[in-house]
Amino acid sequence: MTHSVPAAHANLAQALIGTFTKLHPANQLRNPVMFVVYCCTLMLTCFYIYHMTTGADIGHEPAWFTLWIALWLWFTLLFANFAESIAEGRGKAQAESLRALRKEVDAKKLRNNKNHDDYQVVSASSLHKDDIVLVKAGDFIPGDGQVIDGIASVDESAITGESAPVIRESGGDSDAVTGGTRVLSDWLVIRITANAGESFIDRMVSLVEGAKRQKTPNEIALSILLAAFTWIFLLLTVTLLPFSLFSVLGTGNLPITPTMLVALLVCLAPTTIGGLLSAIGIAGMNRLLQANVIASSGRAVEAAGDVNCLLLDKTGTITHGNRQAVEFYPAFGVDVFLLAEVAQLSSLSDQTPEGKSIVQLARRKYNMSDVATAPEGSEFIEFSAETRYSGIKIGNRQILKGAADAVENHLKTLGGTVGDDVNRRVEEIARGGGTPLVVADGNKAIGVIYLKDVVKTGIKERLADLRRMGIRSIMITGDNPLTAAAIATEAGVDDYLAQATPEAKLKLIRKMQTGGEMVAMVGDGTNDAPALAQSDVAVVMNSGTQAAKEAGNMVDLDSDPTKLIEIVEIGKQLLMTRGSLTTFSITNDITKYFAIIPAAFASTYPELQTLNVMQLTSPVSAMLSAIIFNALLIVLLIPVALKGVPYHPIGAAALLRRNLLIYGGSGVIVPFIAIKGIDMLLALVGAV
């Protein structure tokens, strides 16, 4: 979903406002690292105000040094607040666009479910759970619900961003509708499934409000670690003042000043990653939003990054979801063009995807376009679960297509048989994972139609990428083991579960979790709900049932099952971004010590000037350069925190080496260059 330029400017203005409102102590207290910086900033500000009002000295450094340090610490706080505000602003902008979908529309509330003309017009906001409403072409659906009667084309572009309408009908897994979407054709009778304020859009609005997100376990652990470092450095810094006062007794040297101590603490503390930590977490959820996926919490996004096993439903995820006719195999002595013509005639009334694909194959490959409709006087034979075949009757001629055993049994009643060559072809197709349909003309089997679950283009390569990331893929299907094995081999999955029942899925997930694996699953049906609820990451299609949505912790608005792979990549990118910037921050702090330690103690121990390996102009210049660099670094890293570190599907060991080399190495080198450059600039303009 894109935003206009005015909207972008409005978001920036809101972020700037948030930058200052977040200076409230209650907000700062949520981040221990930045709270210490906040207290230090207030302290130095008070020191300078005290000097300006009383004229009292602040140690032996000039008052302007205290002012400069205080100002750059204020900038450090504001830049950290801005990073968090700009990340939150993206989520709030998405929430505002979703709120716009909550239209106040009229609803046709049925008094009698059987009589569609007996209704009263009420406000959509007055509807309650289990109310029954009628929606006709051109009407907006007044609330989340389940279709209990009718079939219609629905425009869900306001939610999914996809212009193509979808079909919603009673029964099956396509009966869930969302309030705010629009019926384009026909009609639906809908049972409302949510009270006012509890709709899917209402839940999405609350989910995308980044400011309300909970911290993830890893983020909490890292926050505790950073806070521990900060408090250790705080205790260390506090003890340095009496130690310095004692060390200068009788020497003529000067003790360390309060300004130097405060600047030293800020440079020692992990302020870089502390200032960006919230922005990284919020940005991770926003990247998922950009992929049109709503996560229930940051925990779900992070869990996706830790996943090492993916459960992929075969139909619609690995394959296109509908079996397609790919070839006609004629019986011995039968011309393939005759088989194609007869197969097409048998499928003219078959409106299933399989039936349509047979007609398309005959017309495309064998130029049967001249047979567009059934011959006059013909009678269609509809498919039934009892007969397991369908076809057409033209006068005394009967043409059928169906399951091999069903057609064979029918032919026996007519005194006919299925030839050995046809039976061999049926077995060959079944062993290859396909579905064979036998075609009969009268009492003779004239050939076989090969139906195949077509594996999606590129799925094998994407699963190979997952394997390189250390993630195992398991295909789940209701097919028999023979068919499942063939498709699993073609798709390149690591394992498969055939003839899967809800109980079997649940048992498999629990077994893997007991073994320490993090499991992700995609589903959309009510029968998937138990397994989705058990999975660590449960992605539910927007077109799925209400039970599935309530069981999952992510909703894919595009209803694209293959997006699970993208979700995993976004989760891993979140973890990589946090790890990379933490590595950079820690190594960056170590390097800063070379600049600030000699500077902080130069007055107490003049001999420490020999450690001034960077040849900085003066102790004041060294400390000021380090503080300025510390503040500007947060600004420079905001785009990285928001966009995320580029993700590459490599193993954990290789990833660790890469991060240590790139971010650890740059964390060592960059401060040397930047602090020296700032020091030279300050000296050049005569500021120090």
C-alpha positions in Angstrom: 0.0 0.0 0.0 1.5 3.3 -1.0 1.2 6.7 0.6 0.9 10.1 -1.1 3.5 12.8 -0.6 1.2 14.9 1.7 0.6 11.8 3.8 4.4 11.2 4.0 4.9 14.8 5.1 2.1 14.4 7.7 3.8 11.2 9.0 7.1 13.1 9.3 5.4 15.9 11.2 3.9 13.4 13.6 7.2 11.8 14.1 8.8 15.1 14.9 6.1 15.9 17.4 6.6 12.4 18.9 10.3 13.1 19.2 9.7 15.7 21.8 6.6 14.2 23.6 8.7 11.0 24.2 11.0 13.1 26.4 8.4 12.5 29.2 10.2 10.7 32.1 7.6 7.8 32.0 8.5 7.1 28.4 12.2 7.3 29.0 12.0 5.0 31.9 10.9 2.1 29.6 14.4 2.1 28.1 17.0 1.8 31.0 19.9 2.7 28.8 18.4 5.9 27.4 16.9 6.7 30.9 20.5 7.0 32.2 21.4 9.2 29.3 18.2 11.3 30.1 19.3 11.7 33.7 22.8 12.6 32.7 21.5 15.2 30.3 19.3 16.8 32.9 22.2 16.8 35.3 24.5 18.7 33.0 21.7 21.1 32.0 21.2 21.9 35.7 25.0 22.3 36.1 25.1 24.9 33.3 22.1 26.8 34.6 23.6 26.8 38.1 26.8 28.3 36.7 25.0 30.9 34.7 22.8 32.0 37.6 25.5 31.9 40.4 28.8 32.2 38.5 30.1 29.1 40.3 32.6 27.0 38.4 31.8 23.5 37.2 35.2 21.8 37.8 38.1 23.2 35.9 36.6 22.9 32.4 35.1 26.0 30.8 31.3 26.4 31.1 30.8 26.2 27.4 32.2 22.7 27.4 29.4 21.6 29.8 26.9 23.4 27.6 28.1 21.6 24.4 28.1 18.2 26.1 24.6 18.8 27.4 23.3 20.0 24.0 24.8 16.9 22.2 23.2 14.6 24.8 19.9 16.3 24.2 20.4 15.6 20.5 21.3 12.0 21.3 17.9 11.6 23.1 16.0 13.3 20.4 17.6 11.2 17.6 16.7 8.0 19.5 13.1 9.3 20.0 12.9 10.2 16.4 13.9 6.7 15.3 11.2 5.2 17.5 8.6 7.8 16.4 9.2 7.3 12.7 8.9 3.6 13.0 5.7 3.9 15.0 4.4 6.4 12.5 4.5 3.8 9.7 2.3 1.5 11.7 -0.1 4.3 12.7 -0.4 5.4 9.1 -1.4 1.8 8.2 -3.9 1.9 11.1 -5.5 5.1 9.8 -5.9 3.6 6.3 -7.6 0.6 7.9 -9.9 2.8 10.1 -11.1 4.4 6.8 -12.6 1.0 5.9 -15.0 1.1 8.8 -17.8 2.5 6.9 -21.1 3.5 8.6 -23.5 1.7 6.2 -27.0 0.4 6.4 -27.6 -3.3 6.8 -30.6 -5.4 5.7 -31.3 -7.4 8.9 -33.5 -10.4 8.1 -36.5 -11.1 10.3 -37.0 -14.4 8.7 -34.0 -16.4 7.4 -36.2 -18.1 4.8 -37.8 -15.0 3.4 -35.2 -12.6 1.9 -37.9 -10.0 1.4 -38.7 -9.7 5.1 -36.0 -7.4 6.5 -35.5 -4.1 8.3 -32.8 -1.6 7.4 -30.6 -0.8 10.5 -27.3 0.8 11.1 -24.3 -1.6 10.8 -23.0 -0.4 14.2 -26.2 -1.8 15.8 -25.6 -5.3 14.6 -24.8 -8.0 17.1 -23.2 -11.4 16.9 -25.4 -14.1 15.3 -27.6 -11.5 13.5 -28.6 -12.5 10.0 -28.2 -9.9 7.2 -28.9 -9.9 3.4 -26.3 -8.3 1.1 -27.0 -7.7 -2.5 -24.9 -6.5 -5.5 -23.5 -3.1 -4.8 -23.9 -3.3 -1.0 -21.1 -3.1 1.5 -20.8 -6.0 3.8 -21.8 -4.5 7.2 -19.6 -6.7 9.4 -17.5 -9.8 9.7 -19.5 -12.9 9.1 -20.0 -16.3 7.7 -22.0 -16.9 4.5 -24.9 -19.3 5.2 -26.6 -19.0 1.9 -25.9 -17.7 -1.6 -22.8 -17.2 -3.7 -21.3 -13.8 -4.9 -18.3 -12.1 -6.2 -16.7 -9.8 -3.5 -14.3 -6.9 -4.0 -11.8 -7.2 -1.1 -9.2 -4.8 -2.6 -9.7 -2.3 0.2 -8.1 -4.9 2.5 -5.8 -7.0 0.4 -4.8 -4.4 -2.3 -5.6 -7.0 -5.0 -8.0 -5.8 -7.7 -9.3 -9.2 -8.7 -12.6 -10.1 -6.9 -13.0 -13.3 -5.0 -15.9 -15.8 -4.8 -17.6 -16.2 -1.4 -20.2 -18.9 -0.9 -21.7 -21.0 1.9 -20.0 -24.2 2.9 -16.3 -25.1 2.6 -13.5 -22.8 3.3 -14.6 -19.7 1.3 -17.5 -18.7 3.6 -15.8 -16.0 5.6 -16.4 -12.3 4.7 -15.0 -9.1 6.1 -16.9 -6.0 7.0 -16.2 -3.0 4.7 -15.8 -5.2 1.6 -18.2 -4.8 -1.3 -20.4 -7.4 -3.1 -20.1 -7.0 -6.8 -22.7 -9.5 -8.1 -25.5 -11.8 -6.9 -26.3 -11.9 -3.2 -25.3 -13.4 0.2 -27.0 -14.2 3.4 -24.5 -13.7 6.2 -24.5 -14.6 9.9 -22.6 -11.8 11.8 -19.7 -13.3 13.8 -18.4 -10.3 15.7 -20.0 -7.5 17.8 -19.3 -3.8 17.1 -15.7 -3.0 17.9 -14.6 -6.6 17.6 -14.4 -6.9 13.8 -11.4 -8.1 11.9 -10.6 -4.5 10.9 -10.8 -3.4 14.5 -8.4 -6.2 15.5 -6.1 -5.2 12.6 -6.1 -1.6 13.7 -5.0 -2.6 17.2 -2.4 -5.0 15.9 -0.7 -2.5 13.6 -0.4 0.1 16.3 3.3 -0.3 16.8 3.4 1.7 20.0 1.2 -0.9 21.7 3.4 -3.9 20.7 4.9 -6.2 23.3 8.6 -6.8 23.5 9.8 -10.2 22.3 11.7 -12.5 24.6 15.0 -11.9 22.8 14.4 -8.2 22.9 13.7 -8.3 26.6 16.9 -10.4 27.2 18.9 -7.9 25.1 17.4 -5.0 27.0 18.3 -6.6 30.3 21.9 -7.2 29.1 22.2 -3.6 27.9 20.7 -2.3 31.2 23.2 -4.4 33.2 26.1 -3.0 31.2 24.8 0.5 31.7 24.3 0.1 35.5 27.8 -1.5 35.8 29.3 1.5 34.0 27.2 3.8 36.2 28.6 2.4 39.4 32.1 2.4 37.9 31.8 6.1 36.9 30.4 7.1 40.3 33.3 5.6 42.2 35.8 7.4 39.9 35.2 10.8 41.4 36.3 10.0 45.0 39.2 7.9 43.5 40.3 10.9 41.4 40.0 13.3 44.3 42.2 11.0 46.4 44.7 10.5 43.6 45.5 14.3 43.2 46.2 15.0 46.9 49.6 16.6 47.1 50.4 16.2 43.4 49.1 19.5 42.0 47.1 17.6 39.4 43.4 18.3 38.9 40.6 15.7 39.6 38.1 14.6 37.0 35.2 16.9 36.5 31.5 16.1 36.7 31.1 17.0 33.1 33.8 14.6 32.1 32.3 11.8 34.3 28.9 12.2 32.7 30.3 12.2 29.1 32.4 9.2 30.0 29.4 7.3 31.2 27.4 8.1 28.1 30.3 7.0 25.9 30.8 3.8 27.9 27.2 2.8 27.9 25.7 1.0 24.8 23.7 4.0 23.8 23.7 3.3 20.1 21.9 0.0 20.2 19.9 1.2 23.2 18.6 4.1 21.2 17.7 2.0 18.2 16.3 -1.1 19.9 12.6 0.0 19.9 12.8 1.2 16.3 14.3 -2.1 15.2 11.4 -4.1 16.7 8.6 -1.8 15.4 10.2 -1.7 12.0 10.2 -5.5 11.9 6.4 -5.5 12.2 6.1 -2.7 9.7 8.1 -4.7 7.1 5.6 -7.5 7.6 2.8 -5.0 7.0 4.4 -4.0 3.7 4.1 -7.6 2.7 0.4 -7.4 3.5 0.7 -9.6 6.6 -0.7 -8.6 10.0 1.1 -10.1 13.0 -0.6 -10.3 16.4 2.6 -9.2 18.1 6.3 -8.7 17.7 6.7 -12.1 19.3 5.2 -13.7 16.2 7.6 -11.9 13.9 10.6 -12.9 16.0 9.5 -16.5 16.3 9.4 -16.6 12.5 13.1 -15.7 12.5 13.8 -18.7 14.8 11.8 -21.2 12.8 13.7 -24.3 11.7 10.7 -26.3 10.3 8.0 -25.3 7.9 4.8 -27.3 7.4 3.5 -26.5 3.9 0.1 -27.7 2.7 0.4 -29.2 -0.7 -2.8 -27.8 -2.3 -2.4 -24.1 -3.0 1.0 -23.8 -1.5 3.3 -26.3 -3.3 0.9 -26.9 -6.2 -1.5 -24.5 -7.9 -4.4 -26.1 -6.0 -6.2 -27.6 -9.0 -5.3 -30.6 -10.9 -4.7 -29.8 -14.6 -5.0 -32.1 -17.6 -1.5 -32.3 -19.2 -1.8 -35.2 -21.7 -4.1 -37.7 -23.5 -3.0 -41.3 -23.7 -5.1 -43.2 -26.3 -5.8 -47.0 -26.1 -4.1 -49.3 -28.6 -5.6 -48.6 -32.1 -7.3 -45.4 -31.1 -6.3 -42.1 -32.7 -5.3 -39.4 -30.2 -7.4 -36.8 -32.0 -10.5 -39.0 -31.4 -9.6 -39.3 -27.7 -9.2 -35.5 -27.5 -12.6 -34.9 -29.1 -14.4 -37.5 -26.9 -12.6 -36.2 -23.7 -13.7 -32.7 -24.6 -17.3 -33.7 -25.2 -17.4 -35.5 -21.8 -16.2 -32.3 -20.1 -18.3 -29.6 -21.7 -20.7 -29.5 -18.7 -17.9 -30.0 -16.1 -17.3 -26.6 -14.5 -14.6 -27.8 -12.1 -11.0 -26.6 -12.7 -10.1 -30.2 -13.8 -13.0 -30.3 -16.3 -12.1 -26.9 -17.8 -8.5 -27.9 -18.1 -9.5 -31.0 -20.2 -11.4 -28.8 -22.6 -8.5 -26.3 -22.8 -6.0 -29.0 -23.4 -8.1 -30.5 -26.3 -8.5 -27.1 -27.9 -5.0 -25.9 -27.4 -3.0 -29.0 -28.3 -5.4 -30.7 -30.7 -7.3 -27.8 -32.2 -10.7 -28.9 -31.1 -12.1 -25.3 -31.0 -14.9 -26.2 -33.4 -16.6 -28.2 -30.6 -17.7 -25.2 -28.5 -21.1 -26.5 -27.2 -22.8 -29.9 -26.8 -24.6 -31.3 -29.8 -28.3 -30.6 -30.0 -30.4 -33.1 -28.1 -27.6 -34.2 -25.9 -28.0 -34.9 -22.2 -25.3 -34.3 -19.6 -24.4 -37.0 -17.0 -23.5 -35.2 -13.8 -20.8 -36.4 -11.5 -21.9 -38.0 -8.3 -20.0 -39.4 -5.3 -21.7 -42.7 -5.9 -20.8 -43.3 -9.6 -17.6 -41.3 -9.6 -17.9 -40.5 -13.3 -19.5 -37.8 -15.5 -20.1 -37.4 -19.2 -22.6 -36.8 -21.9 -25.3 -38.8 -23.7 -25.8 -38.0 -27.4 -28.8 -40.1 -28.7 -27.8 -43.7 -28.1 -24.1 -42.8 -27.7 -22.8 -42.5 -24.1 -19.4 -40.9 -23.3 -18.0 -41.1 -19.8 -14.8 -40.1 -18.0 -14.0 -40.9 -14.4 -12.0 -43.0 -11.9 -10.5 -46.1 -13.4 -12.3 -48.6 -11.2 -15.6 -46.8 -11.5 -15.5 -46.7 -15.3 -14.4 -50.4 -15.4 -17.3 -51.5 -13.2 -19.7 -49.5 -15.5 -18.3 -51.1 -18.6 -18.7 -54.6 -17.2 -22.4 -54.0 -16.8 -22.5 -53.2 -20.6 -20.4 -56.3 -21.4 -17.2 -54.3 -22.1 -13.8 -54.3 -20.6 -10.8 -52.0 -20.0 -7.8 -53.1 -22.0 -4.5 -54.1 -20.4 -2.7 -51.2 -22.1 -5.1 -48.8 -20.5 -4.7 -50.4 -17.1 -0.9 -50.2 -17.4 -1.1 -46.5 -18.3 -3.4 -45.9 -15.2 -0.9 -47.6 -12.9 2.0 -45.7 -14.5 0.2 -42.3 -13.9 -0.7 -43.2 -10.3 2.9 -44.2 -9.5 4.1 -40.9 -10.9 1.8 -39.0 -8.5 -0.8 -38.1 -11.1 -4.5 -38.7 -11.3 -5.7 -41.0 -14.2 -9.2 -40.6 -15.6 -10.4 -43.3 -18.0 -12.5 -42.2 -21.0 -15.1 -44.6 -22.3 -17.1 -44.3 -25.6 -20.0 -46.8 -25.3 -18.8 -50.0 -23.8 -15.1 -49.5 -24.8 -12.3 -47.7 -22.9 -10.6 -45.5 -25.5 -7.9 -43.9 -23.4 -6.7 -42.1 -20.3 -6.5 -38.4 -19.3 -3.5 -37.5 -17.2 -4.4 -35.0 -14.5 -1.5 -33.6 -12.6 -1.0 -31.4 -9.5 1.2 -28.7 -11.2 4.0 -27.7 -8.9 4.4 -23.9 -8.7 7.2 -22.4 -10.6 10.2 -21.5 -8.4 8.9 -23.4 -5.4 11.8 -25.9 -5.6 14.4 -23.1 -5.6 12.7 -21.3 -2.7 12.7 -24.5 -0.7 16.4 -24.9 -1.5 17.0 -21.4 -0.1 15.2 -22.5 3.1 17.4 -25.6 3.3 20.5 -23.4 3.1 19.1 -21.4 6.0 18.9 -24.6 8.0 15.1 -24.8 7.7 13.5 -28.2 7.0 10.3 -28.3 4.9 7.5 -30.8 5.3 4.6 -31.1 2.9 1.2 -32.0 4.4 -1.4 -33.6 2.1 -4.5 -35.8 2.2 -3.2 -37.7 -0.8 -2.2 -41.3 -0.7 1.5 -42.0 0.1 2.3 -42.9 -3.6 1.0 -39.6 -4.9 2.5 -37.6 -2.0 5.9 -39.1 -2.6 5.9 -38.2 -6.3 4.9 -34.6 -5.6 7.4 -34.3 -2.7 10.2 -35.4 -5.0 9.2 -33.0 -7.8 8.8 -30.0 -5.3 12.0 -30.7 -3.4 10.6 -30.9 0.1 12.6 -32.6 2.8 9.7 -34.8 4.0 6.0 -35.3 3.7 3.0 -36.4 5.7 0.4 -38.2 3.6 -3.3 -38.9 4.3 -3.0 -36.1 7.0 -5.9 -35.7 9.4 -6.2 -32.9 12.0 -5.1 -35.3 14.7 -2.0 -36.4 12.6 -1.0 -32.8 12.0 -1.3 -31.9 15.7 0.7 -35.0 16.7 3.5 -34.2 14.3 3.8 -30.6 15.5 3.9 -31.6 19.2 6.5 -34.3 18.4 8.8 -31.7 16.7 8.4 -29.1 19.4 9.2 -31.7 22.1 12.5 -32.3 20.1 13.3 -28.5 20.4 12.1 -27.4 17.0 10.4 -24.1 16.2 7.5 -24.9 13.9 5.6 -22.7 11.4 2.5 -23.7 9.6 0.1 -22.1 7.1 -3.6 -23.0 7.0 -7.0 -21.6 6.2 -9.6 -24.3 7.1 -11.4 -25.1 10.3 -9.6 -28.5 10.3 -6.3 -26.7 10.5 -7.2 -24.8 13.6 -5.8 -27.3 16.2 -2.4 -27.5 14.4 -2.3 -23.7 13.9 -3.0 -23.1 17.6 -0.1 -25.5 18.4 2.4 -24.0 15.9 4.9 -21.4 17.0 4.1 -19.3 13.9 0.7 -19.8 12.5 -0.2 -18.0 9.3 -3.9 -17.9 8.3 -5.2 -16.8 5.0 -7.6 -13.8 5.0 -10.0 -16.0 3.0 -9.9 -18.7 5.8 -12.5 -19.6 8.3 -13.1 -17.7 11.5 -11.9 -20.6 13.6 -8.6 -20.6 11.7 -8.1 -16.9 12.1 -8.7 -17.1 15.8 -6.1 -19.9 16.1 -3.3 -18.2 14.2 -1.0 -15.4 15.1 -0.6 -13.9 11.6 -3.1 -13.1 8.9 -2.1 -12.9 5.3 -4.4 -10.3 3.6 -3.4 -11.6 0.1 -4.2 -15.2 1.0 -1.0 -16.3 -0.6 0.2 -19.5 1.2 3.7 -19.3 -0.3 4.2 -16.0 1.6 5.2 -18.1 4.6 8.7 -18.3 3.2 8.8 -14.5 3.0 7.5 -14.2 6.6 10.4 -16.4 7.7 12.9 -14.2 5.8 11.4 -11.0 7.4 11.7 -12.6 10.9 15.3 -13.6 10.3 16.0 -10.1 8.9 14.7 -8.7 12.2 17.0 -10.9 14.2 19.9 -10.2 11.9 19.3 -6.4 12.1 19.3 -6.5 15.9 22.4 -8.8 16.0 24.3 -6.8 13.5 23.7 -3.4 15.1 24.4 -4.9 18.5 27.8 -6.2 17.2 28.5 -2.8 15.7 27.5 -0.9 18.9 29.7 -3.0 21.2 32.8 -2.9 19.0 32.2 0.8 18.4 32.1 1.4 22.2 35.4 -0.5 22.6 37.1 1.7 20.0 35.8 4.9 21.7 37.7 4.0 24.8 40.9 4.8 23.0 39.6 8.4 22.7 37.9 9.0 25.9 40.0 7.2 28.6 43.1 9.4 28.1 40.9 12.4 27.8 38.9 11.8 30.9 41.9 11.2 33.2 44.5 13.5 31.5 44.2 16.1 34.4 44.5 13.4 37.1 47.2 11.4 35.4 49.1 13.5 32.8 51.1 10.3 31.9 48.0 8.9 30.2 48.6 11.3 27.3 51.0 8.7 26.0 47.8 6.5 25.3 46.4 9.3 23.1 47.1 7.1 20.1 44.7 9.1 18.0 46.6 12.3 18.6 43.5 14.2 19.4 43.9 18.0 20.0 43.1 18.1 23.7 41.1 16.3 26.4 38.2 18.6 25.9 38.2 18.1 22.1 38.6 14.3 22.5 35.6 14.0 24.8 33.4 16.4 22.8 34.3 14.6 19.5 33.3 11.3 21.0 29.9 12.7 22.3 29.2 14.3 18.9 30.0 11.0 17.1 27.8 9.1 19.6 24.8 11.3 18.7 25.4 11.4 15.0 25.8 7.6 14.8 22.2 7.1 15.9 21.1 9.3 13.0 23.2 7.5 10.5 21.9 4.1 11.7 18.2 5.0 11.7 17.7 4.0 8.0 19.4 0.6 8.7 17.1 0.0 11.7 14.0 0.9 9.7 15.0 -0.9 6.4 16.8 -3.8 8.0 20.1 -5.5 7.3 20.0 -7.2 3.8 19.1 -10.8 4.3 21.0 -13.7 2.7 20.0 -17.4 3.1 23.1 -18.7 4.7 23.8 -20.9 7.7 24.2 -19.6 11.3 28.0 -20.1 11.4 28.6 -18.3 8.1 26.2 -15.6 9.2 28.1 -15.1 12.5 31.4 -14.8 10.6 29.9 -12.3 8.2 28.5 -10.1 10.9 31.7 -10.1 12.9 33.7 -9.2 9.8 31.3 -6.5 8.4 29.7 -5.0 11.4 32.3 -5.9 14.0 35.1 -4.7 11.7 33.4 -1.5 10.8 32.5 -0.9 14.4 36.3 -0.8 15.1 37.4 1.2 12.2 34.6 3.9 11.8 35.0 5.5 15.3 38.7 6.0 14.7 38.1 7.9 11.4 35.0 9.8 12.6 36.3 10.9 16.0 39.6 12.0 14.5 37.7 13.9 11.7 35.4 15.7 14.2 38.4 16.6 16.3 40.2 18.1 13.4 37.1 20.0 12.3 36.6 21.4 15.9 40.2 22.5 15.9 39.9 24.0 12.5 37.0 26.2 13.4 38.6 27.1 16.7 35.8 25.6 18.8 38.3 23.9 21.2 
